[in-house]
Amino acid sequence: MNKGDLVSDAAKRANLPASTVEAALNGLLESIGEAVKRGDKATLTGWISFEKVQRSARTARNPQTGETVNVPARAAVKVKAGAKLKAMV
């Protein structure tokens, strides 16, 4: 399911225009992104949580050449499914 499919399905379920649902979804995604960027944890209780984590620098190996490559430290996003989502799957 892509974003368009999600908007269409949610619009039908909520009996709202797709444009309204898309605007709400865009606002939600922007809010989550900004919160995680600041270092806050964004949680939809029982469904999903997003958290910014620091990945430390490491040494990796290029599988084609066998050459060692230094991978710098970076920020990443940790996504964790909640209990309700896990139960549905």
PDB file with SEQRES, HELIX, SHEET and CRYST1 records, atoms N, CA, C and O in Angstrom:
SEQRES   1 A   89  MET ASN LYS GLY ASP LEU VAL SER ASP ALA ALA LYS ARG          
SEQRES   2 A   89  ALA ASN LEU PRO ALA SER THR VAL GLU ALA ALA LEU ASN          
SEQRES   3 A   89  GLY LEU LEU GLU SER ILE GLY GLU ALA VAL LYS ARG GLY          
SEQRES   4 A   89  ASP LYS ALA THR LEU THR GLY TRP ILE SER PHE GLU LYS          
SEQRES   5 A   89  VAL GLN ARG SER ALA ARG THR ALA ARG ASN PRO GLN THR          
SEQRES   6 A   89  GLY GLU THR VAL ASN VAL PRO ALA ARG ALA ALA VAL LYS          
SEQRES   7 A   89  VAL LYS ALA GLY ALA LYS LEU LYS ALA MET VAL                  
HELIX    1 AA1 LYS A    3  ALA A   14  1                                  12    
HELIX    2 AA2 ALA A   18  ARG A   38  1                                  21    
HELIX    3 AA3 ALA A   83  MET A   88  1                                   6    
SHEET    1 AA1 3 ALA A  42  LEU A  44  0                                        
SHEET    2 AA1 3 ILE A  48  ARG A  55 -1                                        
SHEET    3 AA1 3 ARG A  74  ALA A  81 -1                                        
SHEET    1 AA2 2 ARG A  58  ARG A  61  0                                        
SHEET    2 AA2 2 THR A  68  VAL A  71 -1                                        
CRYST1    1.000    1.000    1.000  90.00  90.00  90.00 P 1           1          
ATOM      1  N   MET A   1       0.853  -1.166   0.000  1.00  0.00           N  
ATOM      2  CA  MET A   1       0.000   0.000   0.000  1.00  0.00           C  
ATOM      3  C   MET A   1       0.901   1.232   0.000  1.00  0.00           C  
ATOM      4  O   MET A   1       1.751   1.384   0.877  1.00  0.00           O  
ATOM      5  N   ASN A   2       0.716   2.098  -0.970  1.00  0.00           N  
ATOM      6  CA  ASN A   2       1.492   3.336  -1.011  1.00  0.00           C  
ATOM      7  C   ASN A   2       0.670   4.475  -0.390  1.00  0.00           C  
ATOM      8  O   ASN A   2      -0.449   4.258   0.076  1.00  0.00           O  
ATOM      9  N   LYS A   3       1.228   5.667  -0.389  1.00  0.00           N  
ATOM     10  CA  LYS A   3       0.575   6.800   0.268  1.00  0.00           C  
ATOM     11  C   LYS A   3      -0.795   7.100  -0.351  1.00  0.00           C  
ATOM     12  O   LYS A   3      -1.752   7.375   0.373  1.00  0.00           O  
ATOM     13  N   GLY A   4      -0.893   7.049  -1.670  1.00  0.00           N  
ATOM     14  CA  GLY A   4      -2.167   7.311  -2.347  1.00  0.00           C  
ATOM     15  C   GLY A   4      -3.233   6.308  -1.953  1.00  0.00           C  
ATOM     16  O   GLY A   4      -4.381   6.675  -1.703  1.00  0.00           O  
ATOM     17  N   ASP A   5      -2.847   5.030  -1.900  1.00  0.00           N  
ATOM     18  CA  ASP A   5      -3.784   3.982  -1.488  1.00  0.00           C  
ATOM     19  C   ASP A   5      -4.226   4.195  -0.041  1.00  0.00           C  
ATOM     20  O   ASP A   5      -5.400   4.027   0.287  1.00  0.00           O  
ATOM     21  N   LEU A   6      -3.293   4.558   0.806  1.00  0.00           N  
ATOM     22  CA  LEU A   6      -3.593   4.805   2.214  1.00  0.00           C  
ATOM     23  C   LEU A   6      -4.580   5.960   2.361  1.00  0.00           C  
ATOM     24  O   LEU A   6      -5.542   5.866   3.123  1.00  0.00           O  
ATOM     25  N   VAL A   7      -4.340   7.043   1.634  1.00  0.00           N  
ATOM     26  CA  VAL A   7      -5.233   8.211   1.684  1.00  0.00           C  
ATOM     27  C   VAL A   7      -6.628   7.824   1.205  1.00  0.00           C  
ATOM     28  O   VAL A   7      -7.618   8.180   1.844  1.00  0.00           O  
ATOM     29  N   SER A   8      -6.722   7.102   0.090  1.00  0.00           N  
ATOM     30  CA  SER A   8      -8.025   6.693  -0.450  1.00  0.00           C  
ATOM     31  C   SER A   8      -8.788   5.812   0.530  1.00  0.00           C  
ATOM     32  O   SER A   8      -9.979   6.022   0.761  1.00  0.00           O  
ATOM     33  N   ASP A   9      -8.105   4.825   1.106  1.00  0.00           N  
ATOM     34  CA  ASP A   9      -8.751   3.916   2.044  1.00  0.00           C  
ATOM     35  C   ASP A   9      -9.212   4.644   3.302  1.00  0.00           C  
ATOM     36  O   ASP A   9     -10.333   4.437   3.768  1.00  0.00           O  
ATOM     37  N   ALA A  10      -8.342   5.502   3.855  1.00  0.00           N  
ATOM     38  CA  ALA A  10      -8.702   6.246   5.070  1.00  0.00           C  
ATOM     39  C   ALA A  10      -9.853   7.209   4.790  1.00  0.00           C  
ATOM     40  O   ALA A  10     -10.721   7.396   5.643  1.00  0.00           O  
ATOM     41  N   ALA A  11      -9.870   7.823   3.601  1.00  0.00           N  
ATOM     42  CA  ALA A  11     -10.948   8.748   3.247  1.00  0.00           C  
ATOM     43  C   ALA A  11     -12.292   8.014   3.191  1.00  0.00           C  
ATOM     44  O   ALA A  11     -13.307   8.531   3.659  1.00  0.00           O  
ATOM     45  N   LYS A  12     -12.292   6.819   2.622  1.00  0.00           N  
ATOM     46  CA  LYS A  12     -13.529   6.023   2.553  1.00  0.00           C  
ATOM     47  C   LYS A  12     -13.993   5.627   3.946  1.00  0.00           C  
ATOM     48  O   LYS A  12     -15.177   5.728   4.267  1.00  0.00           O  
ATOM     49  N   ARG A  13     -13.045   5.170   4.778  1.00  0.00           N  
ATOM     50  CA  ARG A  13     -13.403   4.721   6.130  1.00  0.00           C  
ATOM     51  C   ARG A  13     -13.921   5.863   7.004  1.00  0.00           C  
ATOM     52  O   ARG A  13     -14.828   5.671   7.814  1.00  0.00           O  
ATOM     53  N   ALA A  14     -13.338   7.053   6.833  1.00  0.00           N  
ATOM     54  CA  ALA A  14     -13.727   8.201   7.660  1.00  0.00           C  
ATOM     55  C   ALA A  14     -14.825   9.030   7.012  1.00  0.00           C  
ATOM     56  O   ALA A  14     -15.322   9.983   7.613  1.00  0.00           O  
ATOM     57  N   ASN A  15     -15.208   8.673   5.787  1.00  0.00           N  
ATOM     58  CA  ASN A  15     -16.225   9.422   5.045  1.00  0.00           C  
ATOM     59  C   ASN A  15     -15.839  10.900   4.916  1.00  0.00           C  
ATOM     60  O   ASN A  15     -16.644  11.796   5.171  1.00  0.00           O  
ATOM     61  N   LEU A  16     -14.589  11.124   4.514  1.00  0.00           N  
ATOM     62  CA  LEU A  16     -14.050  12.470   4.333  1.00  0.00           C  
ATOM     63  C   LEU A  16     -13.464  12.582   2.929  1.00  0.00           C  
ATOM     64  O   LEU A  16     -13.143  11.571   2.304  1.00  0.00           O  
ATOM     65  N   PRO A  17     -13.327  13.807   2.437  1.00  0.00           N  
ATOM     66  CA  PRO A  17     -12.679  13.973   1.137  1.00  0.00           C  
ATOM     67  C   PRO A  17     -11.201  13.555   1.207  1.00  0.00           C  
ATOM     68  O   PRO A  17     -10.537  13.759   2.224  1.00  0.00           O  
ATOM     69  N   ALA A  18     -10.708  12.978   0.127  1.00  0.00           N  
ATOM     70  CA  ALA A  18      -9.321  12.517   0.086  1.00  0.00           C  
ATOM     71  C   ALA A  18      -8.351  13.670   0.304  1.00  0.00           C  
ATOM     72  O   ALA A  18      -7.291  13.472   0.897  1.00  0.00           O  
ATOM     73  N   SER A  19      -8.688  14.863  -0.160  1.00  0.00           N  
ATOM     74  CA  SER A  19      -7.789  16.013   0.010  1.00  0.00           C  
ATOM     75  C   SER A  19      -7.624  16.371   1.487  1.00  0.00           C  
ATOM     76  O   SER A  19      -6.541  16.771   1.913  1.00  0.00           O  
ATOM     77  N   THR A  20      -8.684  16.229   2.255  1.00  0.00           N  
ATOM     78  CA  THR A  20      -8.620  16.513   3.690  1.00  0.00           C  
ATOM     79  C   THR A  20      -7.746  15.475   4.395  1.00  0.00           C  
ATOM     80  O   THR A  20      -6.918  15.818   5.238  1.00  0.00           O  
ATOM     81  N   VAL A  21      -7.938  14.220   4.045  1.00  0.00           N  
ATOM     82  CA  VAL A  21      -7.161  13.146   4.650  1.00  0.00           C  
ATOM     83  C   VAL A  21      -5.688  13.295   4.273  1.00  0.00           C  
ATOM     84  O   VAL A  21      -4.813  13.102   5.117  1.00  0.00           O  
ATOM     85  N   GLU A  22      -5.407  13.637   3.016  1.00  0.00           N  
ATOM     86  CA  GLU A  22      -4.020  13.806   2.582  1.00  0.00           C  
ATOM     87  C   GLU A  22      -3.351  14.964   3.318  1.00  0.00           C  
ATOM     88  O   GLU A  22      -2.187  14.859   3.706  1.00  0.00           O  
ATOM     89  N   ALA A  23      -4.067  16.058   3.514  1.00  0.00           N  
ATOM     90  CA  ALA A  23      -3.513  17.196   4.248  1.00  0.00           C  
ATOM     91  C   ALA A  23      -3.214  16.806   5.694  1.00  0.00           C  
ATOM     92  O   ALA A  23      -2.179  17.187   6.239  1.00  0.00           O  
ATOM     93  N   ALA A  24      -4.114  16.052   6.311  1.00  0.00           N  
ATOM     94  CA  ALA A  24      -3.910  15.604   7.692  1.00  0.00           C  
ATOM     95  C   ALA A  24      -2.722  14.654   7.769  1.00  0.00           C  
ATOM     96  O   ALA A  24      -1.904  14.758   8.684  1.00  0.00           O  
ATOM     97  N   LEU A  25      -2.619  13.731   6.818  1.00  0.00           N  
ATOM     98  CA  LEU A  25      -1.502  12.787   6.803  1.00  0.00           C  
ATOM     99  C   LEU A  25      -0.181  13.512   6.601  1.00  0.00           C  
ATOM    100  O   LEU A  25       0.803  13.206   7.275  1.00  0.00           O  
ATOM    101  N   ASN A  26      -0.149  14.474   5.676  1.00  0.00           N  
ATOM    102  CA  ASN A  26       1.076  15.254   5.452  1.00  0.00           C  
ATOM    103  C   ASN A  26       1.483  16.005   6.714  1.00  0.00           C  
ATOM    104  O   ASN A  26       2.666  16.053   7.052  1.00  0.00           O  
ATOM    105  N   GLY A  27       0.516  16.590   7.412  1.00  0.00           N  
ATOM    106  CA  GLY A  27       0.798  17.288   8.662  1.00  0.00           C  
ATOM    107  C   GLY A  27       1.340  16.343   9.722  1.00  0.00           C  
ATOM    108  O   GLY A  27       2.276  16.683  10.446  1.00  0.00           O  
ATOM    109  N   LEU A  28       0.753  15.163   9.813  1.00  0.00           N  
ATOM    110  CA  LEU A  28       1.211  14.165  10.781  1.00  0.00           C  
ATOM    111  C   LEU A  28       2.645  13.736  10.484  1.00  0.00           C  
ATOM    112  O   LEU A  28       3.476  13.661  11.388  1.00  0.00           O  
ATOM    113  N   LEU A  29       2.929  13.456   9.217  1.00  0.00           N  
ATOM    114  CA  LEU A  29       4.275  13.026   8.846  1.00  0.00           C  
ATOM    115  C   LEU A  29       5.311  14.123   9.092  1.00  0.00           C  
ATOM    116  O   LEU A  29       6.422  13.836   9.538  1.00  0.00           O  
ATOM    117  N   GLU A  30       4.956  15.372   8.805  1.00  0.00           N  
ATOM    118  CA  GLU A  30       5.875  16.483   9.072  1.00  0.00           C  
ATOM    119  C   GLU A  30       6.131  16.637  10.570  1.00  0.00           C  
ATOM    120  O   GLU A  30       7.264  16.869  10.990  1.00  0.00           O  
ATOM    121  N   SER A  31       5.079  16.506  11.369  1.00  0.00           N  
ATOM    122  CA  SER A  31       5.229  16.615  12.827  1.00  0.00           C  
ATOM    123  C   SER A  31       6.130  15.522  13.372  1.00  0.00           C  
ATOM    124  O   SER A  31       6.995  15.787  14.207  1.00  0.00           O  
ATOM    125  N   ILE A  32       5.934  14.297  12.908  1.00  0.00           N  
ATOM    126  CA  ILE A  32       6.772  13.187  13.347  1.00  0.00           C  
ATOM    127  C   ILE A  32       8.217  13.425  12.935  1.00  0.00           C  
ATOM    128  O   ILE A  32       9.133  13.236  13.736  1.00  0.00           O  
ATOM    129  N   GLY A  33       8.424  13.838  11.689  1.00  0.00           N  
ATOM    130  CA  GLY A  33       9.778  14.089  11.193  1.00  0.00           C  
ATOM    131  C   GLY A  33      10.497  15.167  11.975  1.00  0.00           C  
ATOM    132  O   GLY A  33      11.673  15.013  12.304  1.00  0.00           O  
ATOM    133  N   GLU A  34       9.807  16.259  12.278  1.00  0.00           N  
ATOM    134  CA  GLU A  34      10.419  17.350  13.041  1.00  0.00           C  
ATOM    135  C   GLU A  34      10.731  16.923  14.466  1.00  0.00           C  
ATOM    136  O   GLU A  34      11.774  17.289  15.008  1.00  0.00           O  
ATOM    137  N   ALA A  35       9.834  16.149  15.082  1.00  0.00           N  
ATOM    138  CA  ALA A  35      10.068  15.678  16.454  1.00  0.00           C  
ATOM    139  C   ALA A  35      11.294  14.770  16.509  1.00  0.00           C  
ATOM    140  O   ALA A  35      12.134  14.912  17.398  1.00  0.00           O  
ATOM    141  N   VAL A  36      11.397  13.846  15.569  1.00  0.00           N  
ATOM    142  CA  VAL A  36      12.534  12.927  15.546  1.00  0.00           C  
ATOM    143  C   VAL A  36      13.825  13.688  15.245  1.00  0.00           C  
ATOM    144  O   VAL A  36      14.874  13.386  15.814  1.00  0.00           O  
ATOM    145  N   LYS A  37      13.749  14.665  14.358  1.00  0.00           N  
ATOM    146  CA  LYS A  37      14.922  15.483  14.029  1.00  0.00           C  
ATOM    147  C   LYS A  37      15.454  16.207  15.266  1.00  0.00           C  
ATOM    148  O   LYS A  37      16.666  16.339  15.437  1.00  0.00           O  
ATOM    149  N   ARG A  38      14.543  16.678  16.133  1.00  0.00           N  
ATOM    150  CA  ARG A  38      14.931  17.359  17.376  1.00  0.00           C  
ATOM    151  C   ARG A  38      15.503  16.397  18.406  1.00  0.00           C  
ATOM    152  O   ARG A  38      16.140  16.824  19.369  1.00  0.00           O  
ATOM    153  N   GLY A  39      15.280  15.106  18.209  1.00  0.00           N  
ATOM    154  CA  GLY A  39      15.758  14.121  19.171  1.00  0.00           C  
ATOM    155  C   GLY A  39      14.659  13.603  20.078  1.00  0.00           C  
ATOM    156  O   GLY A  39      14.927  12.817  20.986  1.00  0.00           O  
ATOM    157  N   ASP A  40      13.422  14.031  19.846  1.00  0.00           N  
ATOM    158  CA  ASP A  40      12.287  13.531  20.627  1.00  0.00           C  
ATOM    159  C   ASP A  40      11.840  12.181  20.070  1.00  0.00           C  
ATOM    160  O   ASP A  40      12.086  11.865  18.906  1.00  0.00           O  
ATOM    161  N   LYS A  41      11.191  11.402  20.906  1.00  0.00           N  
ATOM    162  CA  LYS A  41      10.622  10.132  20.463  1.00  0.00           C  
ATOM    163  C   LYS A  41       9.165  10.394  20.092  1.00  0.00           C  
ATOM    164  O   LYS A  41       8.414  10.953  20.892  1.00  0.00           O  
ATOM    165  N   ALA A  42       8.762   9.996  18.893  1.00  0.00           N  
ATOM    166  CA  ALA A  42       7.377  10.154  18.448  1.00  0.00           C  
ATOM    167  C   ALA A  42       6.699   8.793  18.547  1.00  0.00           C  
ATOM    168  O   ALA A  42       7.162   7.819  17.954  1.00  0.00           O  
ATOM    169  N   THR A  43       5.601   8.725  19.298  1.00  0.00           N  
ATOM    170  CA  THR A  43       4.937   7.449  19.539  1.00  0.00           C  
ATOM    171  C   THR A  43       3.448   7.543  19.272  1.00  0.00           C  
ATOM    172  O   THR A  43       2.780   8.452  19.764  1.00  0.00           O  
ATOM    173  N   LEU A  44       2.930   6.613  18.500  1.00  0.00           N  
ATOM    174  CA  LEU A  44       1.492   6.397  18.372  1.00  0.00           C  
ATOM    175  C   LEU A  44       1.252   5.147  19.207  1.00  0.00           C  
ATOM    176  O   LEU A  44       1.411   4.027  18.720  1.00  0.00           O  
ATOM    177  N   THR A  45       0.871   5.340  20.461  1.00  0.00           N  
ATOM    178  CA  THR A  45       0.814   4.276  21.458  1.00  0.00           C  
ATOM    179  C   THR A  45       0.086   3.040  20.939  1.00  0.00           C  
ATOM    180  O   THR A  45      -1.041   3.119  20.452  1.00  0.00           O  
ATOM    181  N   GLY A  46       0.749   1.913  21.056  1.00  0.00           N  
ATOM    182  CA  GLY A  46       0.200   0.649  20.618  1.00  0.00           C  
ATOM    183  C   GLY A  46       0.439   0.348  19.154  1.00  0.00           C  
ATOM    184  O   GLY A  46       0.268  -0.792  18.722  1.00  0.00           O  
ATOM    185  N   TRP A  47       0.836   1.359  18.374  1.00  0.00           N  
ATOM    186  CA  TRP A  47       0.980   1.166  16.930  1.00  0.00           C  
ATOM    187  C   TRP A  47       2.430   1.216  16.463  1.00  0.00           C  
ATOM    188  O   TRP A  47       2.937   0.241  15.908  1.00  0.00           O  
ATOM    189  N   ILE A  48       3.100   2.349  16.684  1.00  0.00           N  
ATOM    190  CA  ILE A  48       4.453   2.501  16.151  1.00  0.00           C  
ATOM    191  C   ILE A  48       5.172   3.630  16.878  1.00  0.00           C  
ATOM    192  O   ILE A  48       4.542   4.576  17.351  1.00  0.00           O  
ATOM    193  N   SER A  49       6.493   3.524  16.962  1.00  0.00           N  
ATOM    194  CA  SER A  49       7.280   4.609  17.552  1.00  0.00           C  
ATOM    195  C   SER A  49       8.509   4.862  16.689  1.00  0.00           C  
ATOM    196  O   SER A  49       9.050   3.951  16.063  1.00  0.00           O  
ATOM    197  N   PHE A  50       8.933   6.115  16.673  1.00  0.00           N  
ATOM    198  CA  PHE A  50      10.089   6.557  15.900  1.00  0.00           C  
ATOM    199  C   PHE A  50      11.035   7.253  16.863  1.00  0.00           C  
ATOM    200  O   PHE A  50      10.610   8.066  17.683  1.00  0.00           O  
ATOM    201  N   GLU A  51      12.326   6.929  16.760  1.00  0.00           N  
ATOM    202  CA  GLU A  51      13.304   7.515  17.674  1.00  0.00           C  
ATOM    203  C   GLU A  51      14.630   7.731  16.949  1.00  0.00           C  
ATOM    204  O   GLU A  51      15.081   6.870  16.193  1.00  0.00           O  
ATOM    205  N   LYS A  52      15.246   8.879  17.184  1.00  0.00           N  
ATOM    206  CA  LYS A  52      16.545   9.180  16.598  1.00  0.00           C  
ATOM    207  C   LYS A  52      17.615   8.491  17.428  1.00  0.00           C  
ATOM    208  O   LYS A  52      17.621   8.600  18.654  1.00  0.00           O  
ATOM    209  N   VAL A  53      18.526   7.778  16.760  1.00  0.00           N  
ATOM    210  CA  VAL A  53      19.635   7.108  17.430  1.00  0.00           C  
ATOM    211  C   VAL A  53      20.942   7.459  16.727  1.00  0.00           C  
ATOM    212  O   VAL A  53      20.948   7.782  15.539  1.00  0.00           O  
ATOM    213  N   GLN A  54      22.029   7.395  17.455  1.00  0.00           N  
ATOM    214  CA  GLN A  54      23.356   7.662  16.880  1.00  0.00           C  
ATOM    215  C   GLN A  54      24.021   6.337  16.551  1.00  0.00           C  
ATOM    216  O   GLN A  54      24.128   5.462  17.410  1.00  0.00           O  
ATOM    217  N   ARG A  55      24.456   6.189  15.342  1.00  0.00           N  
ATOM    218  CA  ARG A  55      25.230   5.018  14.927  1.00  0.00           C  
ATOM    219  C   ARG A  55      26.698   5.410  15.021  1.00  0.00           C  
ATOM    220  O   ARG A  55      27.098   6.443  14.485  1.00  0.00           O  
ATOM    221  N   SER A  56      27.488   4.611  15.683  1.00  0.00           N  
ATOM    222  CA  SER A  56      28.905   4.940  15.844  1.00  0.00           C  
ATOM    223  C   SER A  56      29.675   4.620  14.565  1.00  0.00           C  
ATOM    224  O   SER A  56      29.227   3.847  13.717  1.00  0.00           O  
ATOM    225  N   ALA A  57      30.838   5.236  14.459  1.00  0.00           N  
ATOM    226  CA  ALA A  57      31.709   4.981  13.309  1.00  0.00           C  
ATOM    227  C   ALA A  57      32.172   3.531  13.364  1.00  0.00           C  
ATOM    228  O   ALA A  57      32.329   2.954  14.440  1.00  0.00           O  
ATOM    229  N   ARG A  58      32.389   2.952  12.182  1.00  0.00           N  
ATOM    230  CA  ARG A  58      32.818   1.555  12.135  1.00  0.00           C  
ATOM    231  C   ARG A  58      33.615   1.303  10.864  1.00  0.00           C  
ATOM    232  O   ARG A  58      33.661   2.135   9.958  1.00  0.00           O  
ATOM    233  N   THR A  59      34.225   0.158  10.824  1.00  0.00           N  
ATOM    234  CA  THR A  59      34.954  -0.276   9.642  1.00  0.00           C  
ATOM    235  C   THR A  59      34.139  -1.369   8.974  1.00  0.00           C  
ATOM    236  O   THR A  59      33.717  -2.323   9.628  1.00  0.00           O  
ATOM    237  N   ALA A  60      33.917  -1.233   7.672  1.00  0.00           N  
ATOM    238  CA  ALA A  60      33.161  -2.224   6.911  1.00  0.00           C  
ATOM    239  C   ALA A  60      34.034  -2.757   5.787  1.00  0.00           C  
ATOM    240  O   ALA A  60      35.149  -2.281   5.573  1.00  0.00           O  
ATOM    241  N   ARG A  61      33.521  -3.743   5.076  1.00  0.00           N  
ATOM    242  CA  ARG A  61      34.268  -4.330   3.977  1.00  0.00           C  
ATOM    243  C   ARG A  61      33.413  -4.309   2.725  1.00  0.00           C  
ATOM    244  O   ARG A  61      32.243  -4.688   2.762  1.00  0.00           O  
ATOM    245  N   ASN A  62      33.993  -3.866   1.614  1.00  0.00           N  
ATOM    246  CA  ASN A  62      33.326  -3.895   0.324  1.00  0.00           C  
ATOM    247  C   ASN A  62      33.310  -5.342  -0.150  1.00  0.00           C  
ATOM    248  O   ASN A  62      34.379  -5.908  -0.377  1.00  0.00           O  
ATOM    249  N   PRO A  63      32.134  -5.971  -0.310  1.00  0.00           N  
ATOM    250  CA  PRO A  63      32.087  -7.382  -0.658  1.00  0.00           C  
ATOM    251  C   PRO A  63      32.630  -7.696  -2.061  1.00  0.00           C  
ATOM    252  O   PRO A  63      33.071  -8.817  -2.313  1.00  0.00           O  
ATOM    253  N   GLN A  64      32.601  -6.724  -2.963  1.00  0.00           N  
ATOM    254  CA  GLN A  64      33.099  -6.984  -4.316  1.00  0.00           C  
ATOM    255  C   GLN A  64      34.619  -6.977  -4.386  1.00  0.00           C  
ATOM    256  O   GLN A  64      35.225  -7.804  -5.068  1.00  0.00           O  
ATOM    257  N   THR A  65      35.230  -6.029  -3.668  1.00  0.00           N  
ATOM    258  CA  THR A  65      36.690  -5.895  -3.763  1.00  0.00           C  
ATOM    259  C   THR A  65      37.424  -6.413  -2.536  1.00  0.00           C  
ATOM    260  O   THR A  65      38.628  -6.664  -2.591  1.00  0.00           O  
ATOM    261  N   GLY A  66      36.712  -6.575  -1.435  1.00  0.00           N  
ATOM    262  CA  GLY A  66      37.349  -6.993  -0.197  1.00  0.00           C  
ATOM    263  C   GLY A  66      38.045  -5.844   0.518  1.00  0.00           C  
ATOM    264  O   GLY A  66      38.635  -6.038   1.581  1.00  0.00           O  
ATOM    265  N   GLU A  67      37.980  -4.654  -0.059  1.00  0.00           N  
ATOM    266  CA  GLU A  67      38.623  -3.464   0.508  1.00  0.00           C  
ATOM    267  C   GLU A  67      37.913  -3.008   1.777  1.00  0.00           C  
ATOM    268  O   GLU A  67      36.685  -3.052   1.859  1.00  0.00           O  
ATOM    269  N   THR A  68      38.689  -2.570   2.764  1.00  0.00           N  
ATOM    270  CA  THR A  68      38.118  -2.037   4.000  1.00  0.00           C  
ATOM    271  C   THR A  68      37.711  -0.588   3.786  1.00  0.00           C  
ATOM    272  O   THR A  68      38.431   0.192   3.162  1.00  0.00           O  
ATOM    273  N   VAL A  69      36.541  -0.246   4.317  1.00  0.00           N  
ATOM    274  CA  VAL A  69      35.994   1.100   4.162  1.00  0.00           C  
ATOM    275  C   VAL A  69      35.621   1.627   5.537  1.00  0.00           C  
ATOM    276  O   VAL A  69      35.021   0.912   6.340  1.00  0.00           O  
ATOM    277  N   ASN A  70      35.976   2.877   5.809  1.00  0.00           N  
ATOM    278  CA  ASN A  70      35.578   3.515   7.065  1.00  0.00           C  
ATOM    279  C   ASN A  70      34.201   4.142   6.883  1.00  0.00           C  
ATOM    280  O   ASN A  70      33.991   4.952   5.980  1.00  0.00           O  
ATOM    281  N   VAL A  71      33.267   3.759   7.748  1.00  0.00           N  
ATOM    282  CA  VAL A  71      31.917   4.299   7.714  1.00  0.00           C  
ATOM    283  C   VAL A  71      31.811   5.304   8.859  1.00  0.00           C  
ATOM    284  O   VAL A  71      31.987   4.926  10.017  1.00  0.00           O  
ATOM    285  N   PRO A  72      31.526   6.577   8.564  1.00  0.00           N  
ATOM    286  CA  PRO A  72      31.476   7.589   9.614  1.00  0.00           C  
ATOM    287  C   PRO A  72      30.252   7.433  10.527  1.00  0.00           C  
ATOM    288  O   PRO A  72      29.275   6.779  10.164  1.00  0.00           O  
ATOM    289  N   ALA A  73      30.322   8.038  11.704  1.00  0.00           N  
ATOM    290  CA  ALA A  73      29.180   8.060  12.624  1.00  0.00           C  
ATOM    291  C   ALA A  73      28.068   8.853  11.973  1.00  0.00           C  
ATOM    292  O   ALA A  73      28.319   9.784  11.209  1.00  0.00           O  
ATOM    293  N   ARG A  74      26.819   8.473  12.284  1.00  0.00           N  
ATOM    294  CA  ARG A  74      25.691   9.189  11.702  1.00  0.00           C  
ATOM    295  C   ARG A  74      24.450   8.996  12.555  1.00  0.00           C  
ATOM    296  O   ARG A  74      24.391   8.116  13.414  1.00  0.00           O  
ATOM    297  N   ALA A  75      23.464   9.839  12.297  1.00  0.00           N  
ATOM    298  CA  ALA A  75      22.173   9.700  12.958  1.00  0.00           C  
ATOM    299  C   ALA A  75      21.302   8.787  12.115  1.00  0.00           C  
ATOM    300  O   ALA A  75      21.388   8.804  10.887  1.00  0.00           O  
ATOM    301  N   ALA A  76      20.464   7.989  12.764  1.00  0.00           N  
ATOM    302  CA  ALA A  76      19.544   7.095  12.076  1.00  0.00           C  
ATOM    303  C   ALA A  76      18.209   7.113  12.817  1.00  0.00           C  
ATOM    304  O   ALA A  76      18.115   7.654  13.918  1.00  0.00           O  
ATOM    305  N   VAL A  77      17.198   6.532  12.223  1.00  0.00           N  
ATOM    306  CA  VAL A  77      15.879   6.462  12.841  1.00  0.00           C  
ATOM    307  C   VAL A  77      15.576   5.016  13.192  1.00  0.00           C  
ATOM    308  O   VAL A  77      15.687   4.119  12.355  1.00  0.00           O  
ATOM    309  N   LYS A  78      15.194   4.806  14.440  1.00  0.00           N  
ATOM    310  CA  LYS A  78      14.800   3.480  14.919  1.00  0.00           C  
ATOM    311  C   LYS A  78      13.273   3.448  14.910  1.00  0.00           C  
ATOM    312  O   LYS A  78      12.626   4.307  15.510  1.00  0.00           O  
ATOM    313  N   VAL A  79      12.702   2.459  14.231  1.00  0.00           N  
ATOM    314  CA  VAL A  79      11.259   2.316  14.136  1.00  0.00           C  
ATOM    315  C   VAL A  79      10.868   1.025  14.838  1.00  0.00           C  
ATOM    316  O   VAL A  79      11.443  -0.032  14.577  1.00  0.00           O  
ATOM    317  N   LYS A  80       9.882   1.114  15.734  1.00  0.00           N  
ATOM    318  CA  LYS A  80       9.482  -0.060  16.498  1.00  0.00           C  
ATOM    319  C   LYS A  80       7.953  -0.221  16.433  1.00  0.00           C  
ATOM    320  O   LYS A  80       7.214   0.731  16.684  1.00  0.00           O  
ATOM    321  N   ALA A  81       7.499  -1.405  16.101  1.00  0.00           N  
ATOM    322  CA  ALA A  81       6.073  -1.691  16.046  1.00  0.00           C  
ATOM    323  C   ALA A  81       5.522  -1.845  17.458  1.00  0.00           C  
ATOM    324  O   ALA A  81       6.185  -2.397  18.337  1.00  0.00           O  
ATOM    325  N   GLY A  82       4.312  -1.356  17.665  1.00  0.00           N  
ATOM    326  CA  GLY A  82       3.651  -1.468  18.966  1.00  0.00           C  
ATOM    327  C   GLY A  82       2.870  -2.769  19.092  1.00  0.00           C  
ATOM    328  O   GLY A  82       2.775  -3.539  18.136  1.00  0.00           O  
ATOM    329  N   ALA A  83       2.321  -3.008  20.260  1.00  0.00           N  
ATOM    330  CA  ALA A  83       1.617  -4.257  20.554  1.00  0.00           C  
ATOM    331  C   ALA A  83       0.386  -4.464  19.683  1.00  0.00           C  
ATOM    332  O   ALA A  83       0.148  -5.584  19.231  1.00  0.00           O  
ATOM    333  N   LYS A  84      -0.405  -3.422  19.430  1.00  0.00           N  
ATOM    334  CA  LYS A  84      -1.600  -3.571  18.606  1.00  0.00           C  
ATOM    335  C   LYS A  84      -1.251  -3.953  17.180  1.00  0.00           C  
ATOM    336  O   LYS A  84      -1.901  -4.808  16.578  1.00  0.00           O  
ATOM    337  N   LEU A  85      -0.220  -3.315  16.642  1.00  0.00           N  
ATOM    338  CA  LEU A  85       0.209  -3.619  15.281  1.00  0.00           C  
ATOM    339  C   LEU A  85       0.750  -5.042  15.205  1.00  0.00           C  
ATOM    340  O   LEU A  85       0.438  -5.771  14.263  1.00  0.00           O  
ATOM    341  N   LYS A  86       1.552  -5.445  16.179  1.00  0.00           N  
ATOM    342  CA  LYS A  86       2.096  -6.800  16.211  1.00  0.00           C  
ATOM    343  C   LYS A  86       0.976  -7.840  16.290  1.00  0.00           C  
ATOM    344  O   LYS A  86       1.046  -8.888  15.648  1.00  0.00           O  
ATOM    345  N   ALA A  87      -0.055  -7.541  17.082  1.00  0.00           N  
ATOM    346  CA  ALA A  87      -1.170  -8.475  17.249  1.00  0.00           C  
ATOM    347  C   ALA A  87      -1.956  -8.636  15.943  1.00  0.00           C  
ATOM    348  O   ALA A  87      -2.463  -9.720  15.656  1.00  0.00           O  
ATOM    349  N   MET A  88      -2.058  -7.560  15.148  1.00  0.00           N  
ATOM    350  CA  MET A  88      -2.793  -7.619  13.887  1.00  0.00           C  
ATOM    351  C   MET A  88      -2.054  -8.457  12.845  1.00  0.00           C  
ATOM    352  O   MET A  88      -2.666  -9.097  11.990  1.00  0.00           O  
ATOM    353  N   VAL A  89      -0.737  -8.438  12.939  1.00  0.00           N  
ATOM    354  CA  VAL A  89       0.075  -9.155  11.960  1.00  0.00           C  
ATOM    355  C   VAL A  89       0.187 -10.592  12.390  1.00  0.00           C  
ATOM    356  O   VAL A  89       0.831 -11.391  11.711  1.00  0.00           O  
TER     357      VAL A  89                                                      
END                                                                             
